[in-house]
Amino acid sequence: MQWFSIAALSLLATSLVAVNAQVGNSTAPFPSSTYPNASSPDPDAADFTGPAFSPPFYPSPWGSGAGDWASAYERARAFVAQLTLLEKVNITTGVGWQSERCVGQTGAVPRLGFRSLCLQDSPLGVRFTDYNSAFPAGVNVAATWDLGLAYARGEAMGQEHRGKGVDIQLGPAIGPLGRAPAGGRNWEGFSPDPALTGFMVAETIRGIQDAGVIACAKHFIVNEQEHFRQAPEAQGYGYNITDSLSSNVDDVTMHETYLWPFADAVRAGVGSIMCSYNQINNSYGCENSQILNYLLKGELDFQGFVLSDWQAQHSGVGSALAGMDMSMPGDTLFNTGASYWGTNLTVAILNGTVPEWRLDDMVVRIVAAWYYVGRDQSQVPINFDSWTLDTFGYQHYFAEEVYTLINEHVDVRAEHSTLIRQIASASTVLLKNNNSALPLTGREKFTAVFGNDAGGNPYGPNGCPDRGCDNGTLAMGWGSGTANFPYLVTPETAIQNEIVSNNGVFQSITDNYAGTQIQSLASQASVAIVFVNADSGEGYISVDGNEGDRQNLTFWQGGDVLVQNVSALCNNTILVMHTVGPVLLGNYSENPNITAILWAGLPGEQSGNSIADILYGRVNPGAKLPFTLGASREDYGADLLYIPNNGTAAPQQPFTEGNFIDYRAFDQADITPVYEFGFGLSYTTFAYSSLRVNKLNVSSYTPTAGLTSAAPVLGNATNDTTQYQLPSNFSTIPFYIYPYLNGSDLEASANDSDYGLPESTYVPAGSQDGSPQPRLAASGAPGGNPQLYDVLYQVEATITNTGSIPGDEVVQLYVSLGGPYDPKIVLRGFQRLSIQPNSSTTFHADITRRDISNWDTSAQNWIVSSAPKTVYVGSSSRTLPLSATLS
């Protein structure tokens, strides 16, 4: 999503925020998107390099109330049947950027008491407000490998959004998945592994929606980099392109990697999904009928609504027929007052280019999601304003109209700081611990802390709009996926408190470039704790040439020099990393003076307290890496596209690596990582034994067949255009998006030079057909064919804590699918177990039909191949002591 901060109110896509804060981040990356010799063994993926084409699929499937949506659909249809054409259009169309108090708001239906819907970021808290919490990022949630914590975080975020009057939380993020480690927004999501992401997103959605707020899974789909995501934004950086980047993906890779977690989101009942900026196989995400109609609404049987990313809509009739249901923020470009929908959608219904059943389906989907999460019971008035923290101001910010109370400063934090601290410590990964250097006692003779990342931002924790800088400790990335900190506990403060409470000696230096002072202090310290970071974010902000995406995988602010200088003089140096994802560690894993290494990610407001909990042994680390730490950038295989490669036309990004990203790429190329996916140490030790596999007797897989019902038509709009004109006594707000016609002539109301072209030039064949349609073989319920989720095997193993203190172990289950084009292993289950010393417990995981299936492009369905299947259980993707054949 692209929108700008309170302080950066030049709102065109070409207005970019440049920050000069980093050094050592200008290394030119590989100019292509997959390194040589890193292509998939599957020729359908490896050869997917030519002009990609996204086949059309029409009509847009209408919601059926499948799964547990039946009651919500019944109520929604009854409501929509009462609406006029103008009221329906109002619910589908945003009122314009900065026209109301939320980052996105729809029109209202005052006649029936249906309030304007409030859409608000972000995936880690309520954005653009105050008295809210700043939660750990999604990547940290993945590092916990704890489904209970994922749910609890989702529920707490949902409660805070609900308390501010938000109807739709614009999160969680699962696109980008994390194809390439330098992707700017990877941290907003969970992990480059689709199964781990799928588990985490499902629990997050359940938590948000159990709190009475509609979740929005984003960005659909293969939205894997910031460079060239929007042509206007790229032009602002000096790139001469006219269309946004196209992610070109073959059918197998789409299903087995990128669609996988969205299926889990849909199965969890997500109420909304945001379509993305990028093109997919050369068709824009918000008007791609193959992606929205076929995959999402057809195959996955998604019952909620599709909303556009902000300024991601490129057409009116086209996006409606291709399956988009809500236009955000409503205007074609920010603050233009023009809209692809609004008046133009009213015109399209009246002239017949968009059938009324399609509009009815849009509105039913939106209202059904509203009922599904209980918004009719939990909605409170909007009590904040996104554009200013002032108590009084303009309700319609851009138009400067209606001066009133706009911020009530409602404190929605409750006791969420305790949960935030728990998640932050539970997500801190212990990578190295030579000679039990950790935990510390707090009574060390001389503790020294080093690094800009240990201290505070001199401008305050919220001093950089949308966190668009790298000043002080890093607790979240930058962009729209952020929230204001109520406070930020720095590592420097927390560690100092620890030492002072024990009457110890503590000194710190938070200037990475104070070379003489650093050397002097390091030579005195009995323990030196060095904090370094690596930042990234959304593409509308550039930090020292990092245009959202990272330019490289090194530490920022001269971090490597800092680590080397301190460790050369102190033989008990502990390295703590706050990073958005993978970084290059050089020889730190082998350096004897670096006795311990911790990855702490983006821990949120309780950053300092949570790392102190780990350092001083109040919490025994149990987290595992949600990605791979490689020795070089090239080891990852897939990379970003930094240089346009198609003249002035849309840059083309072929995903020729196929399913082989992150650990799958390392396994395929037989490359030894520095620290593998799923790796993490504890202050205790564990042993694995007694693998048991129980095969269940289940019915064979049956493809879904038959026809849908006909599209419900819940109203019949009259063609009397006088009924849809602006009322004579109605006072309009400048730049506000309305559904009204501006006269009796439809062409004049449309104000479109293409109006009157033959329908055949822009209305795809079959797109207006509301008759019963064939059901897709892989469909059948939200998430796909229900039999995909039949449990075929139950797996158990005995896990023993062989150490002297209690600890958590994340037990991981991987499957080898056995085919010539399959990854060596794929994650399919896990469980975080708390085990007392000298005690054992039982690990349990289910293996479903989907878990051992491959996508068959000919059958357009999942199949279990005849290749031999093997299950592995262990503590990481490279430490798998238990295995068994799946008969």
Disulfide bonds with the S-S distance in Angstrom:
Cys102-Cys118 2.03
Cys275-Cys286 2.08
Cys464-Cys469 2.04
